[in-house]
Amino acid sequence: MEMSLKSTETQKPTLIQQILRFGVVGGLSFVIDFAVYSAIIFIFGKEKFTVAVAAFFGFMISVTFNYIVSMKYVFERDESKDRKAEFTIFVILSAIGLVLNEGIIMGVLAIYDITPFLRSGLLWDFKELIGKIFATGIVMVYNFISRKIFIEKKN
């Protein structure tokens, strides 16, 4: 019994298991990011500088959490890699994802602004949320693929 449990723990997760775990870790990371961001704004106010600081700390704390948990439960760690270098690559990939996220949201909003039939009703009222959902889906795929390529141990 003990042998089979140990061999199960060391088995590499399937791609589907990795994707599901990645989704859970990403969801928890979002909650952490949003909670830190909201708490700082609630405590210190909504001035632009405060919002920028809140966004920075929310992002950095959630990325750190995401790195630790992803490397433990989602991706297979390459023990030959330096941890600082690995974390730096992780943060760079995450920052690229953040830039993609912002760019996609702004792109969706620009499309709304130049498309007459989108400028009224529910589609207009929820354009920011629609943009965020669209961006989140694309960036989630980017994050998973880029981390598999640049972070995960190669066989």
C-alpha atoms as one frame of an Amber mdcrd trajectory, in Angstrom:
protein
   0.000   0.000   0.000   2.714   2.447   0.921   4.643   1.683  -2.290   1.652
   2.386  -4.549   0.895   5.666  -2.760   4.474   6.810  -3.160   4.589   5.929
  -6.869   1.313   7.831  -7.396   2.790  10.930  -5.731   5.806  10.928  -8.040
   3.864  10.343 -11.268   3.786  13.275 -13.635   0.245  14.670 -13.943  -1.538
  14.311 -17.269  -2.032  17.401 -19.424  -5.702  17.563 -18.393  -4.733  17.361
 -14.697  -2.166  20.108 -15.241  -4.718  22.345 -16.954  -7.262  21.804 -14.155
  -4.655  22.472 -11.465  -3.480  25.528 -13.401  -7.070  26.827 -13.431  -7.445
  26.373  -9.670  -4.088  28.034  -8.934  -4.942  30.863 -11.334  -8.318  31.382
  -9.676  -6.745  31.528  -6.226  -4.089  33.916  -7.543  -6.800  36.183  -8.925
  -8.562  36.217  -5.548  -5.301  37.154  -3.800  -4.521  39.862  -6.379  -8.020
  41.330  -6.141  -8.090  41.160  -2.319  -4.722  42.911  -1.900  -5.645  45.511
  -4.546  -9.040  46.174  -2.954  -7.705  46.298   0.607  -5.033  48.862  -0.250
  -7.533  51.061  -2.076 -10.074  50.703   0.739  -7.498  51.666   3.388  -5.514
  54.351   1.535  -7.972  55.799  -0.997  -8.544  55.901  -4.744  -5.901  58.396
  -5.871  -4.113  57.321  -9.047  -0.801  56.751  -7.247  -2.519  54.584  -4.625
  -4.300  52.568  -7.315  -0.970  52.027  -9.120   0.706  50.900  -5.868  -2.248
  48.639  -5.076  -2.082  47.076  -8.552   1.676  46.521  -8.204   1.461  44.842
  -4.797  -1.588  42.766  -5.747   0.193  41.560  -8.876   3.523  40.800  -7.159
   1.977  38.959  -4.196  -0.287  36.901  -6.450   2.579  36.091  -8.855   4.737
  34.923  -5.937   1.903  32.733  -4.660   1.258  31.447  -8.188   4.932  30.583
  -8.688   5.227  28.664  -5.404   2.004  26.700  -5.848   2.411  26.127  -9.609
   5.893  24.723  -9.171   4.655  22.419  -6.428   1.360  21.190  -7.923   1.142
  22.085 -11.627   4.504  21.980 -13.386   7.384  19.552 -13.007  10.364  21.435
 -11.612  13.739  21.173 -13.341  16.051  20.612 -10.369  19.077  21.702 -12.431
  17.702  25.270 -12.762  18.610  28.059 -10.371  15.504  29.089  -8.347  16.167
  32.839  -8.707  16.531  32.520 -12.477  13.415  30.325 -12.635  11.410  32.861
 -10.596  12.721  35.737 -12.729  11.574  33.955 -15.907   8.201  33.269 -14.246
   7.773  36.969 -13.348   8.809  38.075 -16.854   6.314  35.673 -18.439   3.641
  36.917 -16.006   4.454  40.562 -16.808   4.108  39.802 -20.537   0.741  38.226
 -19.699  -0.234  41.372 -17.804   0.696  43.556 -20.807  -1.259  41.229 -23.130
  -4.229  41.417 -20.761  -4.229  45.221 -20.767  -3.681  45.391 -24.534  -6.527
  42.993 -25.278  -8.914  44.882 -22.982  -7.981  48.197 -24.615  -8.358  46.569
 -28.057 -11.842  45.311 -27.223 -12.817  48.777 -25.956 -11.471  50.349 -29.165
 -13.542  47.916 -31.240 -16.615  48.933 -29.229 -15.850  52.611 -29.877 -15.649
  52.199 -33.680 -18.485  49.696 -34.144 -21.883  51.454 -34.264 -24.088  48.504
 -33.271 -21.961  47.866 -30.157 -22.424  51.418 -28.840 -25.753  50.841 -27.127
 -27.576  48.494 -24.832 -26.171  45.649 -22.782 -23.178  45.116 -25.050 -22.057
  48.694 -24.345 -22.888  48.608 -20.632 -20.710  45.554 -20.054 -17.895  46.268
 -22.522 -15.195  46.376 -19.818 -16.322  43.045 -18.377 -16.578  41.477 -21.824
 -13.063  42.730 -22.586 -11.727  41.356 -19.302 -13.313  37.931 -19.851 -11.989
  37.749 -23.418  -8.503  38.851 -22.297  -8.461  36.438 -19.353  -9.185  33.477
 -21.619  -6.425  34.373 -24.065  -3.861  35.224 -21.382  -4.634  32.034 -19.464
  -3.739  29.983 -22.555  -0.578  32.098 -23.075   0.463  31.664 -19.421   0.026
  27.899 -19.486   1.869  27.389 -22.778   4.710  29.800 -21.987   5.293  28.221
 -18.568   5.298  24.724 -20.061   7.889  25.858 -22.608  10.148  28.038 -20.444
   9.705  26.774 -16.866   8.722  23.123 -16.803  11.359  20.385 -16.846  11.968
  18.967 -20.307  11.961  15.170 -20.636
